Amino acid sequence: MENEIVKTVILHGFSSQEALAVMRAVKAASADPGAIAFAMSTPNSVEMKLGDVLADLAEEHRHFRKG
């Protein structure tokens, strides 16, 4: 399942409160909110290729969903 597409929302430049509001709104609009990965940009992630960031986030998301 490593090539499985994980729905991902990456936030950049949002305050913590704004990010939380966006995450809540996206989850409320989704039939499966737990299937969505959320991330805030970091200085490191901004320098990475988007494909690499998405792959890292998908791996982390799968790990956390397993419990």
Secondary structure as UniProt FT lines:
FT   TURN            2..3
FT   STRAND          8..11
FT   HELIX           16..28
FT   HELIX           33..35
FT   STRAND          37..40
FT   HELIX           43..47
FT   HELIX           50..66
//
